[in-house]
Amino acid sequence: MARILIVYSTTDGQTRKICERLKQVVERQSHRVELVAIDDVSRVRPESFDKIVLGASIRYGKHRKEVYAFVRASRQILETRSSAFFSVNVVARKPEKNRPETNPYVIKFLKQLAWRPREVAVFAGKIDYQLYRFWDRQIIRFIMWLTKGPTDPRTVAEYTDWKQVEAFGRRIEEM
């Protein structure tokens, strides 16, 4: 039985939802899992866990600066534990950009850091225009127009492939 820390950075809640599913999958094998938001990570001691997973969403083409700060501050621990990283972004809704080696945000993230997680994944996120503030809604609609995505302001479209999430959870168990 391993102790597993899942740290997440979410903008609208989809990354947390993915982490909750990962937790369910991993706990089926009697592992102990603790979910912690990136803003609350100082309340835990990452070195007390056997495995560490980091999940982060993209907004306007970037992961939050706290994600980079966590990796830099925890680099030594991440290098001595089994670790995994996943990114959540709507670009991954496209088949040609839904793998770590083809997703521009995952590629950019890993190039900027010395950390090399054992497992890496990318999951498509969710569009829910009704949740967004006015300007966010307009900017995201414009981005979707440019990338041939949904632009109707009533759109709620969840692109996450839950079977892919569960498969990643099983890979976490095995690392």
Long-range contacts (C-beta under 8 A, 24 or more apart in sequence): 1-30, 1-31, 1-32, 2-31, 2-32, 2-50, 2-51, 3-31, 3-32, 3-34, 3-48, 3-49, 3-50, 3-51, 4-31, 4-32, 4-33, 4-34, 4-49, 4-50, 4-51, 4-52, 4-53, 4-172, 5-33, 5-34, 5-36, 5-44, 5-46, 5-49, 5-51, 5-52, 5-53, 6-33, 6-34, 6-35, 6-36, 6-53, 6-54, 6-55, 7-36, 7-37, 7-38, 7-41, 7-46, 7-52, 7-53, 7-54, 7-55, 7-70, 8-35, 8-36, 8-37, 8-38, 8-54, 8-55, 8-56, 9-37, 9-38, 9-55, 9-56, 9-57, 9-63, 9-64, 9-66, 9-67, 10-37, 10-57, 10-88, 11-57, 11-59, 11-64, 12-57, 12-126, 12-128, 12-131, 12-132, 14-57, 14-88, 14-125, 14-126, 14-158, 14-160, 15-55, 15-56, 15-57, 15-88, 15-125, 17-160, 18-55, 18-86, 18-88, 18-123, 18-160, 18-165, 19-53, 19-55, 21-162, 21-165, 21-166, 21-169, 22-53, 22-55, 22-165, 22-168, 22-169, 22-172, 24-169, 25-165, 25-166, 25-169, 25-170, 25-172, 25-173, 26-169, 26-172, 26-173, 29-173, 31-173, 38-64, 38-66, 38-67, 38-70, 39-66, 41-70, 46-74, 46-77, 46-78, 46-81, 47-77, 49-81, 50-81, 50-82, 51-81, 51-82, 51-83, 51-84, 51-172, 51-175, 52-77, 52-78, 52-81, 52-82, 52-83, 52-84, 53-83, 53-84, 53-85, 53-86, 53-172, 54-83, 54-84, 54-85, 54-86, 54-117, 55-85, 55-86, 55-87, 55-88, 56-85, 56-86, 56-87, 56-88, 56-109, 57-87, 57-88, 57-89, 57-125, 58-87, 58-88, 58-89, 58-90, 58-91, 58-105, 58-125, 60-139, 61-105, 63-87, 63-105, 63-109, 68-112, 68-113, 71-113, 71-115, 72-113, 75-113, 75-114, 75-115, 78-115, 78-117, 79-115, 82-118, 82-175, 83-115, 83-117, 83-118, 83-119, 84-117, 84-118, 84-119, 84-120, 84-121, 84-168, 84-171, 84-172, 84-175, 85-109, 85-110, 85-115, 85-117, 85-119, 85-120, 85-121, 86-120, 86-121, 86-122, 86-123, 86-168, 87-121, 87-122, 87-123, 88-122, 88-123, 88-124, 88-125, 88-160, 89-122, 89-124, 89-125, 90-124, 90-125, 90-126, 90-127, 90-144, 90-149, 90-159, 91-147, 92-122, 92-123, 92-124, 92-125, 92-159, 93-124, 93-125, 93-149, 93-159, 94-147, 97-122, 98-122, 98-124, 98-161, 118-175, 119-168, 119-171, 119-172, 119-175, 121-164, 121-168, 121-171, 123-160, 123-161, 123-164, 123-165, 123-168, 124-159, 124-160, 124-161, 125-159, 125-160, 126-156, 126-157, 126-158, 126-159, 126-160, 127-155, 127-156, 127-157, 127-159, 128-155, 128-156, 128-157, 129-153, 129-154, 129-155, 129-156, 130-154, 130-156
